[in-house]
């Protein structure tokens, strides 16, 4: 029996962190992952303000101390002055994976012309894949549908747990030579 995969869910929002409105992004990510993953997993949820150093520190904590194999953020990816999630992600990552942001924007542009303003990105810190998502629950689902097929194999490549998905919800892709553990 394996320990459950640890997945960080980070909401970056001044107002949600102050309790001025209910965080909808974090619960939307968790619900999507619940529906998609068949692997046992546990969510490590955080809600923090749009403060560059706090976002950096929380990402580092989730990756380095909490041993998350995947960290999914929501919020802070727009062009407003306080939107700093991509900068924080880039600052803490060892490698950037710009294809994630490119794919998410391409999919989102089919639904809303302002998707071009979004600055989602992804990267690797140690054994954790960090993926930035927008804040709107419908956009979160669209983006996860678009990029999650590549996430389990990426987690494999960085030494994380073997994540399995429900192929009816999202079919993850692994090359034929990539075999499950055991």
Secondary structure, DSSP 8 states (H G I E B T S, - for coil): ----EEEEEEEE-HHHHTTSS---HHHHHHHHHHHHB-S-EEEEEEEE-S-HHHHHHHHHIIIIIS--SEEEEES--SSSTT--HHHHHHHH-SEE-HHHHHHHHHHHHTT-GGGGG----EEEETTEEEEEE-SSHHHHHHHHHHHHHHHHHHHHHTT-----B-TTT------TT-----
